[in-house]
């Protein structure tokens, strides 16, 4: 029984670095998700292609969905619930952000790479939760 408790406690522990990265990513996702609705952060000037893509995404209703996913994902990361599933969703958003900036807005790629890097780091930190998927 005692061994089981120790093993359980070890599997639920995370390093301080992992905790800081998780909270930082959670904060970023809550802020950027909420910004999709409240628009409290100014948008940098966009070239015509970027403006056209964002206009299309807004018209199709994609940006509000992404905003909801980001905000909910941030909350889930902050309270440490469903972290692996949240990382899958945020990983897809981050991958698309990197592709978007690589093709249409190379000057803004730094933030997207940083975001995706945090997701990849956390996925590695939680790799034991993903292991059953690859058996």
C-alpha positions in Angstrom: 0.0 0.0 0.0 2.8 2.4 0.9 4.6 1.6 -2.3 1.5 2.3 -4.3 1.1 5.7 -2.6 4.8 6.7 -3.3 4.5 5.6 -6.9 1.3 7.6 -7.3 2.8 10.7 -5.7 5.9 10.4 -8.0 3.7 10.2 -11.2 1.8 13.3 -10.1 4.9 15.4 -9.4 6.3 17.9 -11.8 9.5 19.8 -11.7 9.5 23.5 -10.9 10.6 24.3 -14.4 7.7 22.3 -15.8 5.3 24.0 -13.4 6.5 27.5 -14.4 6.2 26.6 -18.1 2.7 25.2 -17.6 1.6 28.3 -15.7 3.2 30.7 -18.3 1.6 28.8 -21.1 -1.7 28.9 -19.2 -1.5 32.6 -18.7 -0.6 33.2 -22.4 -3.5 31.1 -23.5 -6.1 32.8 -21.2 -4.9 36.2 -22.3 -4.7 35.5 -26.0 -8.0 33.5 -26.0 -9.8 36.3 -24.2 -8.2 38.9 -26.6 -10.0 37.2 -29.5 -13.3 38.4 -27.9 -12.4 41.5 -25.9 -9.6 42.9 -28.2 -7.7 44.6 -25.4 -4.3 43.9 -27.0 -3.5 46.0 -30.1 -3.0 44.1 -33.3 0.3 44.8 -35.1 0.0 46.3 -38.5 -0.7 43.5 -41.0 0.1 43.3 -44.7 -2.7 42.7 -47.2 -2.4 38.9 -47.2 -2.5 38.6 -43.4 -5.5 41.0 -43.2 -7.3 38.9 -45.9 -6.6 35.6 -44.0 -7.7 37.0 -40.7 -10.8 38.5 -42.3 -11.7 35.1 -43.8 -11.1 33.2 -40.5 -13.3 35.7 -38.7 -16.0 35.5 -41.3 -16.0 31.7 -41.2 -16.1 31.7 -37.4 -12.8 30.0 -36.9 -11.1 32.7 -34.7 -13.8 32.7 -32.0 -13.5 28.9 -31.8 -9.7 29.2 -31.5 -10.2 31.8 -28.8 -12.5 29.5 -26.8 -10.0 26.6 -27.2 -7.1 28.8 -26.1 -8.9 30.2 -23.1 -10.3 26.9 -21.9 -6.9 25.2 -22.6 -5.3 27.9 -20.5 -7.7 27.3 -17.6 -7.2 23.5 -17.8 -3.4 24.0 -17.7 -3.7 26.4 -14.8 -5.8 23.9 -12.7 -3.8 20.9 -14.1 -6.7 19.0 -15.5 -6.6 17.0 -18.7 -3.1 18.4 -19.4 -2.2 15.8 -22.1 -5.4 16.3 -24.1 -5.0 20.1 -23.7 -1.5 19.9 -25.1 -2.7 18.0 -28.2 -5.2 20.8 -28.9 -2.7 23.6 -28.2 -0.1 21.8 -30.2 -2.3 21.9 -33.3 -2.9 25.6 -32.7 0.8 26.3 -32.2 1.8 24.3 -35.3 -0.7 26.3 -37.4 0.6 29.5 -35.9 4.2 28.7 -36.9 3.1 27.7 -40.4 1.0 30.9 -40.7 3.9 33.1 -39.6 6.5 31.2 -41.7 4.4 31.7 -44.9 2.7 35.1 -44.4 4.3 37.0 -41.5 7.9 35.9 -40.9 8.6 38.9 -38.7 6.1 37.6 -36.1 7.3 34.0 -36.0 9.2 34.3 -32.7 6.2 34.3 -30.5 4.7 31.3 -32.4 7.9 29.3 -32.1 8.1 30.2 -28.3 4.5 29.0 -27.8 5.0 25.8 -29.7 8.3 25.2 -27.9 6.5 25.4 -24.5 3.8 22.9 -25.8 6.5 20.5 -27.0 8.4 20.9 -23.7 5.3 20.1 -21.7 4.4 17.2 -24.0 7.9 15.8 -23.3 7.4 16.4 -19.5 4.1 14.5 -19.7 5.5 11.8 -22.1 4.4 8.9 -19.8 0.8 10.0 -20.3 1.2 9.7 -24.1 3.1 6.4 -24.0 0.0 4.1 -24.2 -0.8 5.8 -27.6 2.3 4.4 -29.1 2.2 0.8 -27.9 
